[in-house]
Amino acid sequence: MRAPARRQAPGGERPDRGISALPDEALHLVLSLLPAHEAVRADVHPRPAVAPPLDGSAGPPPRHQRRGAGQSVGAATSTGSSASWTDSLLSLRRRGAPLEHCDFDFDLEGLLLDKERHFIRWIRRALRCHARVLRISFHNGAELPDMRLFSQHLTRLEICGGIDSDDSFFDLSYCPSLVDLKIESAVLIAGQMSYPSLKKLSILHSDFCSGKRTRMSFPNLVSLELGCDYGRAPILESMPSLVEASARFGCRCEDHCYKSVLGDCGDDSCQGCNDFCELPVDSTSCVCLKGLSEATHLKLLAAVPKMYIFRRDLKLHFAYYTFAKLKTLLLNEWCVTPDPSALIWFLQRSPILEKLTLQIRKAPIVSMDSEEHYNSAERPFASNHLRIVEIECIEVNMWVCEILKTLSTYGIPLEQISVKKTSECKGNDDSSGVAVLYSSDKSRHFVSPPLRGARARHLFDGAPGRAMASGADRISDLPEDVLHNVLSLLPSRDAVRTCVLAQRWRDLWRSVPAVRVAGARGWASADAFVLFVDRLLRLRRGRAALDTCDLDLRFDGPFPGGERHGNRWIRRALRRQVRVLRFLLSTVPRVPLPLPDSPLVSDNLTTLELKGVLGNNQVLDFSSCPSLVDLKMEDCYVGGLEMWSPTVRNLSMRYCFFHSNYRARIDFPSLVSFKFNKNLGRTPLLERMPSLATATVRLDHFCDDRCSNGRYDDCGDAECKGCHDYYAPSDYGCVFLEGLTEAKDLKLSAYSDVYLFNRDLKCCSTFSKLKNLVLNAWFVAPDLSALTWFLQYAPLLERLTLKVSEVPNNLVETEGSYSQLEQSFAASHLQIVEIKCKEVHGIILKILEVLNANGIPLEKISIRCSGRELFMNTHILLKC
């Protein structure tokens, strides 16, 4: 049957039916789904939804899309008229028409010489139109100087691509409704990012600044996804409302070190460690984990195990804190490199943890020095809520076996552990190709051929044990000296347990030449641990010599009867003719253990290491230990006025506390090696050390030898403690450098505002033996006269290394600086001058002028400029 013909309206026109009959709101919604140039073409219909472009055309087909509810607008293409088209598109919007979404995709390379001006104008127009969702993509990068975003309506912002802007662009405090921010493939050079209203933040595949750390403040953040591909890890401030968080650091992140697990290897050539404290964060500040401590679901990933930022945070800030809300946790190889102490920390300090996932895609490296590694906690596993532990690995190797053993040791039943063999992921975290090796579900089969039929508990058992055919106890037939040497390698608790093996072993532990105590792990209480150590030393055989006594005492609370027990153990060890004594104390809170007001007396002691103790004048007089050669002190309180030993040859002091109102005196005439690193208070007065060969000194923000008025001479201000008490308790000339004048290799590192070295050079003697010298930024201010001084008063100098950074603006040049000499350059042996800097600026040119004026040929000068993996060597910079 033929369809009836449509009736026409009077005048021959058809009635306005179909899509044009829809309400404006529906048409706006439809047009908002189109690219801008397509939406503009709708103006040829009887009821145009938008105003046409300025030139009346349909507009070019742009590659940049900007969309909005009520109007779909576009950006520009690769022609000069495109910018005008976009300007017209935005300016001709109906007044009062709200803009729901705005999507910019900028790709204007070669289009406009002032393209950034257009970018800024378009973005501001979108915000004036009350845009709620703004997406910005920069394909070729953009410089947006002095641009600040203002909007009362913006709720979501997405930025993709390189943005070169100051802190103003990333200060979104003027967007009070912003709750969702996404940044991808961007270069973040801002020093501060503050978003008070933000609830969700995603930063992916982005580069951070290498010369400073970006400080991030998100007090109301709920979800965080952080991916740092390059530069320094940002500082995350506290986020009390945080629920989900993920932090991943790429292989080009600069917080890594091949030598130390904590980023403090002490090697000046290691930029990852050496610049850590020169950034705007001190060496004891927490960088990332403090801001993530309130998370319920957490992922911590490092592309390479040499990344130390997580381990450093755990040691320096989280040694006595917990992740109280954490329920799910994902870690990768860094947590078991070089040992599983980081993994153990999370197991013991995540009380409500329910699920743990470990991604072991490759065997972690084990060549790092773990001597300074943070101490793993000793209390038993705390979380009773843990139900699932998943280990994802490429292959089941010894590392996986050790992890299983560790988990089992800390109270996790093997039935809760699932080992999954995965194919290596490429850019994602999916676990395709899983072959289940063990599961609590007994109905599942083991499909890995090498381990078919084996349970997880057997992965670390090794080969099946075989009973000896004869049944004889051959190890008990070994000489007693051999058995003693074997037992001396064990922790003392394990050595004592051998007493049940046989009659021969019953009393062997009492004469083992080494006592090794490593904290209260596995003990029912701290009192039980203290009782064990006390009996261990008291019940030793009367004449059995003690070669090594290693007391590593770590408590989660106070040390029960600390002063009484600690001092008694030290005296007992000395009476046993101990040669190596290590007494390391760590308590919560950190309270030093006062040593008795009497000197340590021993004719056999050769090595002494102290940590967490307080010593007075009597204790710090080591003259009653005539064999003492090596002395190491860390985190100790120097409560006396003098430290003295005629025999010590190697001295290391790190993080020690000196008085702030007067100087202690250090007198070690036989010293050969001296390390003085990051100590607090007044720098001590050094007496001359004629045998000194090497010395390394680092004075940082903990040092009190700084003028509050930024001067290098006496400012005369009675309120300035740095200058007022400088020569207390007595008047003397050179404070520190005079004691180092005999050194052959010398490294002097100090913050730019620490004036000690500059003042000492006014009255210091010649460095007559110095051959290798390393100086950092302090020598630049106020006038490079420190450099001139060393050139003229180090006649045998062969190698000079200068590390240059920017001098703080608040420093004041003084007329009282030591004068530069007019005599010609004296160090005729100088062969190499190496200058290390971030970039070649005016200070470098002045240094070259000083070196050249003092007779150093430019051919001997090497400049290494380290920025974005850029290294430059030049010998003719002054001629360019």
C-alpha positions, 0 to 999 in steps of 0.5 A: 500500500502506498504511503500517503503524501505529507501535507504541506503547510500553507505557503508551500512550507513544511511544518518545523518537525524533526530535530529542529523541533527539540527544545534549546537545552536538548539541541545544546546538549547535542551540539556540545558533543561535536567538535567546534567547527562541526557545531558552528556549521549548524548555523545553516539550519533554520534555528542556529544554535550558535552564532556564526564565525566572524567571517560568516564561513563554516570555519576551518576543520581544527585539530583543537577541540573545545566543547561546552554544554549549550555551545561547542567551540573550537580552537585553531589549526595551522593557519594564521586565520585560525587564531582569528576564527577561535577569537571570534568563536569565543567572543561571539558567545551569547552573554550569560550562556554558561560553558560546561566543558571547554577542551583546548588541544593546542598544536600551533607550532610555527603558527604564531610568534606570540602564541602564548598570548593567544593561549592566555586570552582563550583560557581566561575567556573560557573561565569568564564563561564560567567553565566547570571542566577545562582541558588543556593540551600543549603539543609543543610546550608553552610559556605562560609567565605570570598567569594565574587562574581565577574561577569560582566555578571551575571544578575539574582541570586537565593539563597535558604537555609541557608548561613553562610557568612560574609558581603563579600558574600552579597556585590554584587557591583562587579556584575555590570549587576545584576538586579534580586536577589531572596533569600528564606529560608536563614539566613542573618547575613550580616551587609550590603547588597549593590546592586547598579545595582539591579532592582528586589529583593525578600527575602522570609521566611528568618531570619535576625540577632537579634543582629544587623540590616542589612542595605540595599542599593538599589538605583535603585530598582524597585520591592521589596518583603521582608519577615522577619520571625525572627530577627530584621527588616532591615534598608532600605535606600532610593529607588527613582525608587521603584514602587512595594513593599511588606514588611511582618514581621512574628510572630518571628520578634523581633521588637514587644512589648506587652505593648507599640505600639511604642516599648518604654515601658521602661521595661528592661525585654522586649527585643523587646524594650530594645535592640532597641536603642542598635542596630546600629540605633538610636531611632529617625531613620526610619527603613523601611518606609523611603526606601518604601516612593517612592512606587506606589504599597505597601503592609505592613503586620505584622503577629501579631499586637504587631509588632511596627516597622511600627507605630514607623516609622510613628511617628518618621520620617513620622509625616510630610511627605507623600507617594506622589506616592502611588496608591494602598495600602494593610494593615492588623490588625496592622494599627488599633491597638490600634486605627486607627491612622495609617490608618488615617495617610495613608488616609490623606498623600497619596494624589493620593491613588486609592485603599485601601485594609484592611485585618482584619482576627482577632480582634486586641488586645486593651490592649496596652498603646497608650499614646505615640502613634503617633498623627493622623493628623487633616486635612481632607482626602486628596486623591480625587483619592480614588475609591475602599476600600476593607475590608476583614474579617473573620466576621463582628465585632465591629472592622469592624464597627469602621473602617467603621465609621472612613472611613466615618468620613474622607470623603470616601462615603460608596458606595465606600467601599466593605466588603468581608467575607473571609475564613481564609487563610492558608499561602496565601492571596487568598480570596476564599469564599467571601460573599459580604456584600456591594458593589457599584454595586446595582445589587448584593445581600447581601448573609450574613444572619445576614446582609441581606438587610442592607447597609454598613452605618448601620453596625456601627449604632447599634440598631435602635433608638426608640423614648421615649414613653413620649417624655420627655427630661429626661437627662436635668432633671439631676443635673447640676453637673452631666451634667458637669461631662458628658460634661467634658468627651467630647472634648471641641468642642463637648461640645460646640455643646450641646448648641443647644440642649435645653435652659438648655444646652445653657451655660453649656459648659462655666462652664464645669470643663475640657477643652479638645482640640485635635488639628485642625482636621476638622477646615477650617484653623489653624487660625479658630482653634486658635480663637476657643480655645481663645474664649473657655477660654475667655468666661468661667464663671467668677467663674467656677473652671477649674479642667483639661485643656488639650491643645494638639496642633498639627499643620501641619505648624507653630502655628499662633501667637504661642508665644502670644496665647500659653502663654495667654492660659497658664496664663488663665488656671492658673487664673482659678485655674486649677489643671491638665494642659497639654500643648503639642505643635507640629508644622512643622517644630519643633520650640519650643514655648518660654515661657515668662521670668516670673515664673508660679504662681498657688496655685492649680496646682498639675500636669503639663505636657509640650511638645515643649516649651522653658523655661528659669530660671524664668519659670523653677523655680516652687517654685511659684506653692506650690501644684505642685506634678507631672511634666512631660517634653518632647521634651522641651528646657531647656534654663536656668541654674537651675530647682527648686521646693520644692514640686515636687515628680514625675519628668519625662524628656524625649527627652529634650534638654540641653545645650552642653557647660555647665550644668544645675542644677536640685534641687528637694529636695522632689522628690520620683520618677525620670525618665530621659530618652534619653535627649540631650546635657550635663547631668545636675547636680543633687542636693541631693534628700533625699526622692528619692525612685525610679530612672530610667536613660538612657543615649544614643548617644544623650548625650554629655558626651562622650570623642572623644578619647574613654577615661574615664578620662580627655584626655587633648585634647582641641578639645574634647568638651566632656572632655574640657567642662566637669565641665562647668560652675563651678568646682565641683565633682560628677555630677549626681550620688550624687543626686541618692544616696538615691534611693531604686530602681535604673536603670542606663543605658548608652551607653558604650562610655558615661563616666559620671557614671564612672567618678562620682563613683570616688567621689560619696557617699555610696548608703546607702538605695539601695535595687534593682540595674540594670546596663547595658553594661557601667559598664563593661569598662574599668575594671569592677571596677564600679561593684566592687564599687557598691558591696562595697558601697551599704550595703543593696543591695538585688537584682542586675541585670547586662545586658551585651553586647559587649564593643566597640573596640575603648574604651581605658582603663585608669590608672585614673579609681577609684581604687577597694577597698581591703575590703571584700564584704559589701552587706550582704543582697544580695540575687539575682544576675541576669546576662542577656547576648546574649551569655556567653563569657569572660566578663561573666566569669570575672564578675563571678570571681569578684562576687565570689571574693567579697563573693557572692555564685554562688548559688545566681547567675542566668545567662539568655542567650537570643539568638534564643529563648534560655534561660539558667540558671546555678549556677556552670559555673565557675566550668565547 
